[in-house]
Amino acid sequence: MLPQCTVDSAASGPITVETYTVTFDREGQPERGIVACRTGDDSRAWGNIDDADTLSLLCAEEGIGRTGTLSEEGMVKLG
């Protein structure tokens, strides 16, 4: 059996980015980040990024392993 982790759909607080993708609008500008996160108890949680500066950063630099915060509304702010 393959390793599995618990998904915490109500997670909030400190996270580490496990993986992510950035979507783009019709003009080719970053529009949204979709982030798979690991919480402090090693559960998986999902979040979104809509901050233009953070999206540009994720397009230019690696985001895996970065730390941040997941809000109760599901938004990720990288630290």
Secondary structure, DSSP 8 states (H G I E B T S, - for coil): ------B-TT--EEEEEEEEEEEE-TTS-EEEEEEEEEETTS-EEEEEE--HHHHHHHHHS--TT-EEEE-TTSBEEE-
